[in-house]
Amino acid sequence: MRLKRGYIHVYTGKGKGKTTAALGLALRASGAGLKVYIGQFIKKGCYSEVKALKKHRKNIRIEQFGRGCFISKKARNKDLLLAEKGLSRVAQIFNSKKYDLVILDELNVATHLNLVSVGDVVKIIKKRPRNVEVVITGRHAPKKILGLADLITEMKEIRHPYARGTRARCGIES
């Protein structure tokens, strides 16, 4: 089953759940027999979702382009190189025409930190095959990416245990 037209989704905002929502869509798409590619920017590690998605290798492929650390000040050269590699890989994925859904996790944050150019992201997304659905997650969604979107969801935090000092719990937040 192929999509006739792929939409662009942006999941942004200060609340939790952007990646979780994107992964839920990946699971739904896989269940329908669609092929899914997930490129995670900035992230690295075998989080619970990565472990779970490996059970769906037939329909879902996930790659990470990060050092797995929080970038609080200035990005390192390695951060830039990994993000550029990720964006190049995304262009290859679109050109392969193998995937129905492409999730670009934390790409908004990568643009905010100037790891990749918003202009380059926009070019790559505009060149994608028309039938490919795209999800872009992360805080700080740039106006140019929002302008491309067919669907925008802003996650707003009302209350979260993190604010009281609770650490991420395995299987729930990590």
Steps between C-alpha positions, in 0.01 A plus 500: 500500500643839401373840604368720219614817673726533800442777750754683712445483876682712758488400867651781703466686830641487852287206615601135501368254243625617161717197432243270660229629266727452199586145608132422547442606140794282392345200673161569341657538156698177544181320600347613170798364308664837432879534502633741761837670539589680823803727510577618853708816517715577807398169664712190541437197712286195537193662654192288565337619178805396297485154656127472425535621142765239428218246534341666196807483272290382208327838472692746720862611473655733757835681485653746745712805424624632830738454789225423749566795725313817583640796306460791739739759367703480184487193281823316434639430155391137535138615560511698176648211304246250632206732425629569147543125449142454617361759262695348212363159595144637503549628143615149401198347672262727308680424173479125564118516487492198735318667787143621545556682830819685597534623858768761570521490877647808673574665166346825625751503786784430256400806298462709817855409603624580146615142447322504163364783291124557491538584129660160433224322693231683303668414166526132585140479617368683194690257273356189666267276301144634525367181659739502800356606836748695715501564874740753651529512877668719757468828682568830326346418160621767256241712319616369162434140606165596655414666169543166317287304745156361430456403867654675799465373856641704786561302818438716805619388840242553771661279765784250489685308775831633360411838654506331844839340432377158386746330267399332173353155563595211275214411269304816570725801431804314370 
